[in-house]
Amino acid sequence: MPQRRRPALATSIPSGWRWVLRQLSRRLWVHTTLIGLLGVVAAMLAALVERYVPPWEVPSNIGDNSVFTLLQIMASSMLAVTTFSLSIMNAAYDASTNNVTPRATRLLMEDRITQNALSAFIGSFIFSIVGIIVLQTGAYGERGRFVMFVVTIAVIALVVISLLRWIDHLTRLGRVTDTSSRIEDTARQALDARLVHPYLGGLPLHAPKTEVPATAVPVMAAAIGNVQFLDMVALARCCEQHDCDAYVPAIPGTFAYTDTPLAWLHRADGQPLPESALTTCHACFTLGAERAFDQDPRFCLAVIGEIGARAVNDPGTAIDIIGRMARLLQRWADGCASPVAEPTLYPRIRVAPLTAAELFADAFTLISRNSAGMIEVQVRLQRTLHALARTGNADFRAAAREQAQLALERAESALVLEQEKLQLRRAAHDAA
């Protein structure tokens, strides 16, 4: 088998502050605030031209009225465009929630084209308002008005480009196919990152009950929630500082209760660990009410599976989702068969791995159960699972065969016509 190419992703494990910055950069209000501040700065800087820029000859036909008229038109139109865009955006979110899955709405909210368009509209509105105020105070001289005129033309050009891109983007925003593609891309990135670092940069922890020393101290979850992020950089620093090893069973995606051990800490010399070590270790885990996509490939597959499971009256969508699952799991199989050689970054940390059985269960359980009575979907599902059962390592092949057998049993109990049952058995036999 040819050597798998290195995924086009950063191979370093993100630290806690980088993860927080990444989450902030995906928020709409951050983009709009930054662009709005840029608009304020642009409008104010034009007033400083008279004082700090050497004089030059400017066109005499650019007066207060021309700049004021442009700013007034832009202020009134951008307010209407922003209001319209927000209503369209909310409608797309509602459509995604109702027709796709509520878990996919977060990806739509993080859409860069949408955020850039709304930021441009709001930023230009703020720029025009501030420009009108400063213009009415008489702070602009001849050169200031000329600079303001040039900047206004540039802002109008930016708004037109953003509006054209936004209109083209609206034809796809919130559609089932577009949302499915977004989640598939996110899942591909999460799987690639996990293939590069199967244990998040640490060593494997296959059997916590036998591998964790009996004298290890558990670090319990302080609240009930999903593990969203594990800061391996901070955890490695904690291990070095307190001369201990960490055993992590609660990888991102784990639902933790207050009696769930997020990790165990153990010192080889048998000395007791200070309370600060347990507190620092607990701070390395970010828990929340919802799961996150970044370090959780299983969640990505589960969300894609939800789309297929909700397509009760749309077998075409269910079949499309099965094809997307096949591409993603084939990528995982190829990566496991030809792993990318990466050094162990954190040798004092052992992390529970992802298993093929978990990936297959997250990917196919919902769609197999909800479409059990749809013969066309079940035939495609059997062909896909048996095709996957011919690739990958032994665990991967066994997981594919297990899901194929479960899907066959569910379908036989749901199908009414004996002829359809016979057709499905024949398809499963031919695909095996």
ABEGO torsion letter per residue (X at the ends): XBBBBBBBBBABBBBAAAAAAAAAAABAAAAAAAAAAAAAAAAAAAAAAAAABBBBBBBAABBAAAAAAAAAAAAAAAAAAAAAAAAAAAAAAAAAAAABBAAAAAAAAABAAAAAAAAAAAAAAAAAAAAAAAAAAGABBAAAAAAAAAAAAAAAAAAAAAAAAAAAAAAABGBAAAAAAAAAAAAAAAAAAAAABAAGGBBBBABAAAABBAABBBBBBABBEBBABBBAAAAAAAAAAAGBBBBBABBBGBBBBAABBABBBBBAAGBBBBAAAAAAAAAABBBBABBBAAABAAAAAAAAAAAAAABAABAAAAAAAAAAAAAAAAAAAAAAABBBBBBBABAABBBBBBBAAAAAAAAAAAAAAAAAABAAAAAAAAAAAAAAAABEBAAAAAAAAAAAAAAAAAAAAABABAAAAAAAAAAAAAAX
